[in-house]
Amino acid sequence: MMNSAHTLSFDPIGPAELELIGKAFQDELQRRALSRKSEEAEALAAKLIKAYQAGIRDDLGLSIVAGLS
């Protein structure tokens, strides 16, 4: 059986963080005229979540990351 301390060793993304990531995601979808259900949108969402988990925690930084793909 796994120790629960190991499974919870990541920094969870809460509602405020999801809102920040979501805004960068929506802004970039509009800029590129992409559908939320496209493969590009899925890749963008994953990229933004990874960037957030890597320490990019502000709207400008996330917007820059979103625009780099």
BAFI-3210 file (N, C-alpha, C; in Angstrom, 3 decimals, decimal comma, padded with zeros to 6 digits):
// residues 69
n [1|2|3|4|5|6|7|8|9|10|11|12|13|14|15|16|17|18|19|20|21|22|23|24|25|26|27|28|29|30|31|32|33|34|35|36|37|38|39|40|41|42|43|44|45|46|47|48|49|50|51|52|53|54|55|56|57|58|59|60|61|62|63|64|65|66|67|68|69]
n.u [000,844|000,502|002,036|000,157|001,329|003,219|001,660|000,472|002,376|002,620|001,956|-001,209|-003,598|-005,683|-008,968|-008,469|-006,039|-006,736|-008,443|-006,658|-004,970|-006,954|-007,791|-005,542|-005,545|-008,076|-007,734|-005,654|-006,834|-008,813|-007,184|-005,919|-008,094|-009,115|-010,855|-012,164|-012,175|-010,240|-007,205|-005,005|-005,852|-006,001|-003,298|-002,291|-003,550|-002,369|000,286|000,149|-000,602|001,618|003,567|002,651|002,948|005,670|006,407|005,687|003,725|002,134|-000,078|001,031|003,378|002,229|000,737|002,763|003,996|001,825|001,669|003,930|003,758]
n.v [-001,190|002,234|005,048|007,785|010,285|010,339|010,326|012,780|014,709|016,723|020,101|021,102|022,297|024,885|026,559|029,365|029,251|027,669|029,437|031,445|030,001|029,195|031,639|032,476|030,377|030,669|033,233|032,759|030,815|032,380|034,252|032,636|031,630|029,052|025,970|024,796|022,084|021,063|019,379|021,033|022,805|021,063|020,417|022,935|023,458|021,458|022,305|024,793|024,005|022,457|024,477|026,103|024,341|024,171|026,542|029,003|031,440|033,663|035,869|037,164|035,651|033,135|033,810|034,418|031,901|030,499|031,752|030,849|028,467]
n.w [000,000|-000,795|000,712|001,782|001,947|-000,042|-002,349|-002,260|-002,696|-004,523|-005,682|-005,388|-007,799|-007,293|-007,202|-007,734|-009,056|-011,247|-012,508|-013,309|-015,088|-016,862|-017,945|-019,432|-021,237|-022,551|-023,684|-025,499|-027,145|-028,358|-029,674|-031,536|-032,859|-032,255|-031,674|-028,554|-028,425|-030,039|-031,101|-030,872|-028,885|-026,697|-026,428|-025,835|-023,359|-021,762|-021,908|-020,592|-018,003|-017,281|-017,346|-015,272|-013,114|-013,174|-012,118|-013,234|-012,412|-012,958|-014,791|-017,034|-017,561|-018,120|-020,355|-022,148|-022,396|-023,542|-026,016|-027,304|-028,647]
ca.u [000,000|001,305|001,883|-000,570|002,219|003,866|000,715|000,071|003,590|002,598|001,242|-002,478|-004,086|-006,982|-009,852|-007,840|-005,008|-007,431|-008,952|-005,502|-004,602|-008,076|-007,803|-004,479|-006,013|-009,142|-007,169|-004,883|-007,793|-009,412|-006,149|-005,658|-009,381|-009,143|-011,938|-011,750|-012,129|-009,214|-005,962|-004,151|-006,323|-005,577|-001,854|-002,105|-003,945|-001,323|001,476|-000,079|-000,579|003,027|004,269|002,240|003,584|007,106|006,672|005,216|002,484|001,497|-000,789|001,936|004,218|001,411|000,393|003,965|004,106|000,742|001,976|005,161|003,585]
ca.v [000,000|003,455|006,044|008,923|011,450|010,305|010,643|014,177|015,511|017,774|021,311|021,028|023,500|025,237|027,376|030,617|028,881|027,242|030,646|032,078|029,166|029,239|032,925|032,421|029,404|031,293|034,337|032,196|030,194|033,468|034,830|031,700|031,174|027,596|025,340|024,179|020,629|020,697|018,816|022,157|023,307|020,103|020,585|024,220|023,288|020,676|023,161|025,797|023,335|022,130|025,734|026,510|023,423|024,457|027,762|030,226|031,621|034,958|035,901|037,527|034,493|032,110|034,308|034,254|030,462|030,149|032,275|030,280|027,207]
ca.w [000,000|-000,887|001,766|001,215|001,875|-001,351|-003,412|-002,143|-002,627|-005,532|-005,310|-006,111|-008,465|-006,727|-008,043|-008,185|-010,023|-012,466|-013,164|-013,948|-016,235|-017,793|-018,658|-020,446|-022,225|-023,341|-024,466|-026,611|-028,070|-029,146|-030,535|-032,638|-033,398|-032,102|-030,925|-027,288|-028,582|-031,017|-030,566|-030,510|-027,602|-025,676|-026,248|-025,162|-021,955|-021,093|-021,824|-019,552|-016,697|-017,007|-017,048|-013,928|-012,169|-013,197|-011,364|-013,885|-011,653|-013,195|-016,056|-018,130|-017,857|-018,759|-021,685|-022,983|-022,679|-024,466|-027,349|-027,854|-029,378]
c.u [000,885|001,018|001,224|000,293|002,927|002,909|000,284|001,271|003,646|001,812|-000,086|-002,866|-005,497|-007,795|-009,217|-006,784|-005,643|-007,976|-007,831|-005,087|-005,693|-008,132|-006,740|-004,894|-007,061|-008,610|-006,428|-005,797|-008,427|-008,405|-005,902|-006,922|-009,455|-010,394|-011,371|-011,542|-011,091|-007,997|-005,011|-004,546|-005,911|-004,091|-001,551|-002,444|-002,868|-000,065|001,336|-000,039|000,857|003,813|003,928|002,938|005,095|007,442|006,252|003,818|001,810|000,895|000,104|002,798|003,447|001,000|001,571|004,139|003,065|001,063|003,178|004,953|003,110]
c.v [001,249|004,374|007,280|010,185|011,494|010,709|012,103|015,123|016,602|018,967|021,315|022,369|023,761|026,122|028,663|030,334|028,435|028,439|031,350|031,320|029,245|030,525|032,937|031,484|030,039|032,406|033,808|031,495|031,258|034,050|033,957|031,235|029,643|027,145|024,739|022,683|020,166|020,083|019,926|022,725|022,368|020,255|021,888|024,111|022,534|021,513|024,198|025,182|022,979|023,380|026,205|025,643|023,645|025,781|029,057|030,483|032,965|034,989|036,260|036,339|033,410|032,532|034,154|032,793|030,038|030,593|031,663|029,011|027,408]
c.w [000,000|000,290|001,159|001,135|000,525|-002,461|-003,379|-002,108|-003,694|-005,016|-006,072|-006,725|-007,958|-007,655|-008,563|-009,248|-011,344|-013,234|-013,923|-015,209|-017,302|-018,589|-019,750|-021,587|-023,143|-024,235|-025,690|-027,616|-028,960|-030,126|-031,759|-033,350|-033,392|-031,356|-029,646|-027,438|-029,600|-030,325|-030,131|-029,145|-026,469|-025,380|-025,505|-023,677|-021,186|-020,901|-020,709|-018,156|-016,323|-016,640|-015,641|-012,885|-012,102|-012,522|-012,025|-013,345|-011,880|-014,592|-017,233|-018,537|-018,578|-020,167|-022,640|-023,374|-023,701|-025,889|-028,018|-028,664|-030,782]
res [m|m|n|s|a|h|t|l|s|f|d|p|i|g|p|a|e|l|e|l|i|g|k|a|f|q|d|e|l|q|r|r|a|l|s|r|k|s|e|e|a|e|a|l|a|a|k|l|i|k|a|y|q|a|g|i|r|d|d|l|g|l|s|i|v|a|g|l|s]
***
